[in-house]
């Protein structure tokens, strides 16, 4: 009985010492998507602080990234509707 409890304690200890996430094999080359996400997070931190002289450029870039595709879609829809009419 005592050895069974000792064995259960050892097994529990081994499981508790295991990492929760499986090990990731990191490469010395950064993945482009991860690099982009890290840069975006850094840019967001810089904009949130507002201390960088580049903050207005970041804000203008974000506005243009939203408005330009929306404008292009609306213009294409307008020309498409005019062509079909």
N, C-alpha and C positions, 0 to 999 in steps of 0.2 A: 504494500500500500504506500509506504513511504517513498519507494523508488518511483512509483507511478506518479506521485505528486511532484517529485523532483524533476521527472522527465517532462511533465506538463509545464512546470515553471520554466524549464530551459527552452521548450518549444515556444512558449509565449514570449520569452525574452528575445529569441531570435526573430520572431515576427514583428515585435515592437521596434527592433533595431533596423528593420528594413526600410528603405526610403519609400514614401507613398507614391511617388511618380516614377515611372520607369526611366532608366538612365537615357539621356539624349546624347547622341554621338555628334558632338560639335565639330564642325569643319573649320579650318583656318580661313576659309573663304566665306564671307558673309552672304547669306541668301538675299537676293535683291528685295524681296517683299519685306523681310525683317528689317533690312536697312532702311527702307522707305518708311515703315511704321515707326522705327526709332527716330528718324529725322522729323516726321510729322509730330511725334510726341514732344520732341525738343522744341520745335517751332511753336507749338501750342503753349509750352511753358514760357517761352520768350515773349509771346504776345500777351499772355495773361499777366506777366510781370509789368509789361509796358515800359520797361527801362531801356530797351534797345532802340537805337535810332532806326532800325529796320522795321519796327512795328507797323507804321503806316503802309509800308510796301506789302507786308504779310496780309494786312486787312484788305488792301486793294486787290491783291491776288486772289483772296478767298471770294471776294465779291465778284470779280471777273470770272472765276471758275464756276460760279453759280449762274451768272447772267448770260454769258456768251453761249453756252450750249442751249439754254432755254430760248434765247433769241434766234439761234440757228434753226431750232425745231419749229418755232412759230413761223419763220420766213418760209421754210420748206413746205409747211402745211398750207400757207397762203398761196404759194405758187402752184402747189398740187391741186388745190381746190379751184384756182382760177383756170388751170389747164383743163380740168375735167368739166368745167361749167360750159 
